[in-house]
Amino acid sequence: MISKRLANIQKSIIRQIFDNASPDAINLGLGEIQFETPNVIRLKAKQVINQGEIFYTPNAGLLELRQKVAEYYDRGSQIPTHFYHVCICNGAQEAIFAILFSLIDPGDELLIADPTFISYQTIAEMLGAKVKTFPLSATNGFAFDINYFRASISKNTKAVFLNHPSNPSGKAFSKEDIEDIITTCKEHNTLLIVDEVYKDLYLHEQIPSFWGKYENTIIISGLSKSFCMTGWRLGWIVAKEDLLQKFIIAHQYITTCASTISQKSAIEAFTPKGISSLIQLRKRLRKNYKIATEYLKLHLNYQPDSAPYIMIKVKEDDIKFCKGLAHRGVIVIPGSAFGEQSKGYIRINYALNERKLRMGLNILVAALN
């Protein structure tokens, strides 16, 4: 009855652990910022609802919002960025699906990092792709090594799909890494897809974008993380015009358009008040990061570049550890969910209110010890 593409696809380990935890468990697991959406966004949403004109938008999104996104990427870009390079989607997750649905034929080779966000491989395999990986070695703090990358890419690689900064490790590619990756992709005439949804949550130095350096680059991002808008489902694709037109067609048949309320509200993220709220969010995340590292200082073996994730080595099977911790009232995610390199690790998300964070960390540290 069920199609072959879904026959062997199960709920992710992340969702399995979350679903089996008690409703009052402290959530150090799911990939979202557990703070309120900034007031500037919420007030705009109320105004939009009260005005009552909540109809379909163009498939690619509201022109004003597309222009704001284009302006954001045009700063420092070597390739001029216009609204016709932007498609607004129902979150970055839908953008991932629309892109892979548009590009991947059965048998095509997709190269991803290990570890990385689980959706890339799962969706690609649903579409019949052959997925290859290159390591971001745990022994090297999940850092990028160009030699591993060059050894893995080939003439058969249709696309490379990267997460920058990384979910689960929080590590970002340096400017030198970006140059090496782009040079290698150019040599192989390979499409480069980069999910940058965590880029604005940097802990130390501003993180550079991959956009504007190679015409066959496709960027995925959105406001789910940087503006605490996971439930608002507001993401985007940035790509050269001929590719984007195909992505818009896929997006049309998948979902018609992103939420009109979310789109109109999202425009406020690019105003001075919106930018100010992002700065305050980064301050709050840095404070939580400091709290988490104080609790976990005996268990840390690398430094992330971006919030809100830290990977921690555990002494037993990581899935068993996470299931046991869930019974004690704390949700964390096994590294096995993200690849071979992160087996034996757990991922924690410290983006929640300080009281709950400290409660969860106390239980976690007791389990680690």
C-alpha positions in Angstrom: 0.0 0.0 0.0 2.7 2.5 1.0 5.1 3.8 -1.6 8.6 2.3 -1.7 10.1 5.7 -1.0 8.5 5.8 2.5 8.4 2.1 3.3 11.7 2.1 5.3 11.5 5.7 6.6 10.8 6.0 10.3 10.3 9.0 12.6 13.7 10.5 13.5 15.5 9.4 16.7 15.0 13.0 17.9 11.2 12.8 17.6 11.1 9.2 19.0 12.9 10.3 22.2 10.8 13.5 22.5 7.5 11.6 22.0 8.4 9.0 24.7 9.4 11.5 27.3 7.0 12.7 30.0 5.0 15.9 29.1 6.7 17.8 31.9 10.3 16.8 30.9 12.9 19.6 30.7 13.6 20.0 27.0 17.3 20.3 26.2 16.6 18.4 23.0 14.5 19.9 20.2 16.1 22.3 17.8 14.3 25.5 18.7 15.0 28.7 20.7 12.5 28.4 23.6 12.1 32.1 24.1 9.1 34.3 23.2 9.0 35.7 19.6 10.2 39.3 19.8 7.5 41.9 20.6 8.1 43.7 17.3 7.0 40.6 15.4 4.0 39.8 17.6 2.6 43.3 17.5 2.8 43.4 13.7 1.0 40.0 13.6 -1.8 41.4 15.7 -2.1 44.4 13.3 -2.1 42.1 10.3 -4.9 40.0 11.8 -7.0 43.0 12.7 -6.7 44.4 9.2 -8.3 41.2 8.0 -6.7 41.0 4.5 -5.1 37.6 4.9 -5.2 36.0 1.5 -2.7 34.1 -0.7 0.5 35.9 -1.6 2.4 35.3 -4.8 3.9 31.8 -4.8 7.4 33.2 -4.3 6.3 35.5 -1.4 5.5 39.1 -0.8 7.6 41.4 -2.9 8.5 43.6 0.0 9.8 40.7 2.1 11.7 39.2 -0.8 13.4 42.6 -1.3 14.4 42.8 2.4 15.9 39.3 2.2 17.8 40.2 -1.0 19.2 43.4 0.6 20.4 41.3 3.6 22.4 39.0 1.3 23.5 41.8 -1.1 25.9 43.3 1.6 29.4 42.1 0.8 28.2 39.8 -2.1 30.3 39.6 -5.2 27.1 38.8 -7.2 24.3 41.5 -7.1 21.3 40.1 -5.2 17.7 41.0 -6.2 14.2 40.0 -5.1 14.1 37.5 -8.1 16.8 35.5 -6.3 14.5 34.9 -3.3 11.6 32.5 -2.7 9.8 32.6 0.7 9.0 29.2 2.1 7.1 27.5 5.0 10.3 27.3 7.1 13.7 26.1 6.1 12.5 22.5 6.2 10.1 23.0 3.3 12.9 24.8 1.4 15.1 21.7 1.9 12.4 19.5 0.4 11.6 21.9 -2.5 15.3 22.1 -3.5 16.0 18.4 -3.4 12.7 17.6 -5.0 13.7 19.9 -7.9 17.3 18.7 -8.3 17.5 15.0 -7.4 16.8 12.1 -9.8 17.1 8.5 -8.7 20.8 7.5 -8.7 22.1 11.1 -8.3 24.9 11.5 -5.8 24.6 13.9 -2.9 27.6 14.7 -0.7 26.9 15.7 2.9 29.0 16.2 6.1 29.1 13.7 9.0 27.7 14.8 11.4 24.9 17.0 10.0 21.2 17.7 10.2 19.3 14.5 9.6 16.7 15.8 7.1 19.2 16.1 4.2 20.0 12.4 4.0 16.5 11.2 4.7 14.8 13.4 2.1 17.5 12.7 -0.5 17.1 8.9 0.0 13.3 9.3 -0.3 14.0 10.8 -3.7 16.3 7.9 -4.7 19.7 9.7 -4.3 22.9 8.0 -3.4 24.2 9.8 -0.3 27.9 10.0 0.4 29.5 11.6 3.5 32.8 13.2 4.4 33.9 13.4 8.1 33.9 16.4 10.4 36.1 14.5 12.7 35.1 14.3 16.4 38.7 13.9 17.3 39.4 17.3 15.7 36.5 19.1 17.4 34.2 18.5 14.4 36.3 20.9 12.4 36.4 21.0 8.6 39.4 19.3 6.8 39.7 20.2 3.1 41.6 16.9 2.4 38.6 14.8 3.5 36.3 16.9 1.4 38.4 16.7 -1.8 38.8 12.9 -1.3 35.0 12.5 -1.2 33.8 14.8 -4.0 33.9 13.4 -7.6 32.6 13.8 -11.1 29.5 11.9 -10.0 28.7 14.4 -7.3 25.6 16.4 -8.4 25.4 18.5 -5.3 27.0 19.2 -2.0 24.7 20.0 0.9 26.3 21.7 4.0 25.0 23.1 7.3 26.7 26.3 8.3 26.9 26.6 11.3 26.4 23.0 12.0 23.5 21.3 13.6 24.5 19.4 15.8 28.0 20.8 16.7 27.5 24.6 16.4 30.8 24.7 14.4 31.0 27.1 11.4 33.2 27.1 8.4 35.9 29.7 8.4 36.5 32.2 5.5 39.4 29.9 4.4 37.1 26.8 4.5 34.5 28.6 2.4 37.0 29.5 -0.2 38.4 26.0 -0.3 34.9 24.5 -0.6 33.8 26.9 -3.3 37.1 26.3 -5.3 36.6 22.5 -5.1 32.9 22.8 -6.2 33.8 25.0 -9.1 36.4 22.4 -10.2 33.8 19.7 -10.3 30.9 22.0 -11.6 28.9 20.9 -8.6 25.9 22.6 -7.1 26.5 23.8 -3.6 23.5 23.9 -1.2 24.1 25.6 2.2 21.7 25.7 5.1 22.6 28.9 7.1 19.6 29.1 9.4 21.9 29.4 12.5 24.3 32.0 11.0 23.0 35.0 12.9 23.3 33.2 16.3 27.1 33.5 16.5 28.7 33.4 20.0 32.0 35.1 19.2 32.6 36.6 15.7 30.1 37.2 12.9 29.8 34.2 10.6 30.3 34.8 6.9 27.8 33.6 4.3 28.5 31.3 1.4 26.3 33.5 -0.8 27.7 35.7 -3.6 30.9 33.9 -4.4 29.8 31.1 -6.7 26.8 31.2 -9.1 25.9 27.6 -8.4 25.3 28.3 -4.7 21.9 27.8 -3.2 21.2 29.2 0.3 18.5 28.1 2.7 17.7 30.2 5.8 14.9 31.8 7.7 13.7 33.4 10.9 12.8 30.3 12.9 16.0 30.3 15.0 17.2 34.0 14.9 13.7 35.4 15.8 12.3 32.5 17.8 9.7 31.8 15.1 9.8 28.1 14.7 6.0 27.8 14.8 5.5 30.7 12.4 7.1 28.6 9.5 9.1 31.4 7.8 12.1 30.4 5.7 13.6 31.2 2.3 15.7 30.1 -0.6 18.3 32.3 -2.3 19.6 31.1 -5.7 20.3 32.3 -9.2 17.2 33.1 -11.2 17.0 30.0 -13.5 17.3 27.6 -10.6 15.0 29.6 -8.3 12.1 29.5 -10.9 12.1 25.7 -10.7 12.2 25.8 -6.9 9.2 28.2 -7.0 7.3 25.7 -9.1 8.0 22.9 -6.6 7.1 25.2 -3.7 3.8 26.1 -5.5 2.7 22.5 -5.7 3.9 21.6 -2.2 2.3 24.5 -0.3 1.1 27.3 -2.6 2.7 30.1 -0.5 4.1 30.7 3.0 1.7 32.0 5.7 0.6 35.5 4.8 0.5 36.5 8.5 4.0 35.3 9.0 5.3 37.0 5.8 3.8 40.4 6.7 5.1 40.1 10.2 8.6 39.0 9.1 9.2 42.3 7.3 9.6 43.8 10.8 12.7 41.6 11.4 14.6 43.8 9.0 13.7 47.1 10.7 16.0 48.8 13.4 13.7 47.4 16.1 13.9 43.9 14.6 17.7 44.0 14.4 17.8 45.3 18.0 15.8 42.3 19.2 18.2 39.9 17.4 21.1 41.6 19.3 19.3 41.1 22.6 18.7 37.4 21.7 22.4 36.9 21.0 23.2 38.4 24.5 20.7 36.1 26.1 22.1 33.0 24.3 25.7 34.0 25.3 24.6 34.1 28.9 23.0 30.7 28.7 26.1 29.4 26.9 28.3 30.6 29.8 25.9 28.9 32.3 26.0 25.6 30.3 29.8 25.6 30.0 30.2 26.2 33.8 28.1 23.1 34.5 29.7 21.0 31.8 33.4 22.2 31.9 34.7 18.8 32.8 32.9 17.2 29.8 33.7 19.7 26.9 36.3 18.9 24.3 35.7 21.6 21.7 34.3 25.2 21.3 31.2 25.9 19.1 30.9 29.0 17.0 27.2 29.4 17.2 24.3 28.9 19.6 22.4 26.9 20.8 24.1 23.5 20.6 26.9 21.8 22.4 28.0 18.2 21.8 29.2 16.2 24.9 31.0 12.9 25.0 29.2 10.2 27.1 30.7 7.0 28.5 28.0 4.6 27.3 25.8 4.1 24.2 24.4 7.5 23.4 20.9 6.3 22.5 20.7 4.3 25.8 22.0 7.3 27.7 19.3 9.6 26.2 16.5 7.2 26.9 17.6 6.8 30.5 17.9 10.6 30.9 14.4 11.0 29.5 13.1 8.8 32.3 14.8 11.1 34.7 12.9 14.1 33.2 15.4 15.6 30.8 15.4 15.4 27.0 18.7 15.4 25.1 19.5 14.0 21.6 21.9 11.2 20.8 24.7 12.0 18.5 23.9 8.8 16.5 21.0 10.7 15.0 23.4 12.9 13.1 26.1 10.5 11.8 28.9 8.1 12.6 31.3 10.8 13.8 29.0 11.9 16.5 28.2 8.5 17.9 29.0 8.4 21.6 28.0 12.0 22.0 24.8 13.8 23.0 23.6 17.2 21.7 22.1 19.6 24.2 20.2 22.8 23.4 20.7 25.5 26.1 18.2 28.0 24.6 15.5 27.9 27.3 14.7 30.0 30.5 17.5 30.0 33.0 15.7 28.3 35.8 14.8 25.3 33.7 18.2 25.3 32.1 19.9 25.0 35.5 17.5 22.3 36.6 18.1 20.3 33.5 21.9 20.7 33.7 21.9 19.5 37.3 20.2 16.3 36.3 22.4 15.9 33.2 25.7 16.4 35.1 24.6 13.9 37.7 24.0 11.3 35.0 27.3 12.1 33.3 29.1 11.6 36.5 
